[in-house]
Amino acid sequence: MRYHSTAKNIRKTSELPGKITSYLKENPGARMYNIVEAAKASRGAVTYQLRNMIASGEVAVAGKNQRCYYLTTSGFTKEQIQLNEFRKNQTKSQIIAELQKTPKMTREELSDVLGIKKGTLYRHLASLEKAGVLKRKREGHCLRYEVAEKTLLAIRK
């Protein structure tokens, strides 16, 4: 059977960018499945519209594995977007919060306070450091972690 485009389908697809835009205004950093659910459209239709919006510069994408979508007019800085991504991860969020309260903690101290295994903590600390959210300093044979200045500025905004 051949697909025939109807006026109803055309109207639905022309309304979709507006629905996506309004959803992203209210929910910056939304994931694809959230947008699909809110727009009440197929994943393929939303993907198509998002690709067009990204190509036109209207929407920006953050995240590697789980992509998050932001309006470019939202006024978020790159640091704020990145920090928002890390805040969605409970463990990374706990690490950032603890280091804000008590800077210059070692991995062992963080592990004890947060109740996280040292290996797991190391992986999270490494990704936060690589992203520039944290910085570490060597004091003797200990590595001490603290929240980077640019991250503190992004948190305050």
C-alpha positions in Angstrom: 0.0 0.0 0.0 1.3 3.4 -0.9 1.5 6.2 1.7 -0.4 9.3 0.8 0.4 12.5 2.6 -2.6 14.1 4.1 -3.2 17.6 5.3 -3.4 16.3 8.8 0.1 14.7 8.7 1.6 17.8 7.1 0.1 20.0 9.9 1.5 17.6 12.5 5.0 17.8 11.1 4.9 21.6 10.7 3.8 22.0 14.4 6.6 19.7 15.7 9.5 22.2 15.7 7.3 24.6 17.8 6.5 21.8 20.2 10.2 20.9 20.5 11.2 24.5 21.0 8.7 25.2 23.7 9.6 21.9 25.5 13.3 22.7 25.4 12.6 26.2 26.8 11.0 24.7 29.8 13.3 21.6 30.1 16.9 22.5 29.0 19.0 19.4 28.8 16.1 17.1 27.8 16.9 13.7 26.4 15.4 12.3 23.2 12.8 10.1 24.9 11.5 13.1 26.9 11.1 15.2 23.8 9.3 12.3 22.0 6.9 11.8 24.9 6.2 15.5 25.2 5.7 16.1 21.5 3.5 13.0 21.1 5.3 12.2 17.9 7.4 9.3 16.6 11.1 9.1 17.4 11.9 9.3 13.7 10.0 12.5 13.3 11.5 14.1 16.3 15.0 13.0 15.3 14.5 14.5 11.8 13.3 17.8 13.3 16.1 17.9 15.8 18.7 17.3 13.1 17.3 20.2 11.1 17.3 22.4 14.2 20.9 21.5 15.0 22.0 22.2 11.4 20.3 25.6 11.5 22.0 26.4 14.9 18.7 26.6 16.8 19.5 23.6 19.0 22.8 22.5 20.6 23.7 19.0 21.8 25.7 18.0 24.8 26.8 14.6 26.2 28.5 11.7 24.5 26.5 8.6 25.3 23.3 10.2 26.3 22.7 13.2 24.2 21.0 16.2 25.8 19.4 19.0 23.8 19.5 22.7 24.5 18.2 25.8 22.7 21.1 28.0 21.7 19.1 31.0 22.7 18.8 29.7 26.3 21.9 31.6 27.4 23.7 28.6 28.9 27.4 28.6 28.8 29.3 25.5 27.8 30.4 25.0 31.5 26.8 25.3 32.7 25.6 22.7 30.2 28.5 20.3 31.1 27.8 20.8 34.8 24.1 20.1 34.3 25.1 16.8 32.7 27.2 15.8 35.7 24.4 16.8 38.1 22.1 14.3 36.5 24.5 11.6 37.6 23.8 11.0 41.3 27.4 9.9 42.1 29.1 12.8 40.3 26.6 15.2 41.8 27.5 14.0 45.3 31.2 14.3 44.6 30.8 17.9 43.4 28.6 18.8 46.4 31.0 17.3 48.9 34.1 19.0 47.4 32.2 22.3 47.5 31.7 21.8 51.2 35.1 20.4 51.9 37.7 21.2 49.3 41.1 19.5 49.0 39.9 16.0 50.0 41.8 12.9 49.0 40.2 9.9 47.2 40.2 7.9 50.4 38.5 10.7 52.4 35.8 11.0 49.7 35.3 7.3 49.5 34.7 7.2 53.3 32.4 10.2 53.4 30.3 9.2 50.3 30.4 5.4 50.9 31.6 4.7 47.4 34.2 2.1 46.5 37.6 3.6 45.6 37.7 2.1 42.1 34.3 3.5 41.2 35.2 6.9 42.8 38.4 7.0 40.8 36.5 6.5 37.5 34.1 9.4 38.4 36.9 11.7 39.6 38.9 11.0 36.4 35.9 11.9 34.1 35.2 15.1 36.2 38.8 16.1 36.0 39.1 15.4 32.3 36.1 17.6 31.7 37.7 20.4 33.8 35.0 20.3 36.5 37.6 19.3 39.2 41.3 19.8 39.6 43.7 17.9 41.6 46.9 18.9 43.3 49.7 16.7 44.6 50.7 17.3 48.2 53.5 14.9 49.0 52.3 11.5 48.0 48.6 12.4 48.2 46.3 13.7 45.5 43.8 16.3 46.7 40.7 17.2 44.7 38.8 20.5 44.6 36.1 22.1 42.4 37.6 24.2 39.6 37.1 27.9 39.6 35.2 27.9 36.3 32.8 25.3 37.7 32.2 27.4 40.8 31.4 30.4 38.6 29.0 28.2 36.5 27.3 27.0 39.7 26.8 30.5 41.0 25.1 31.7 37.7 
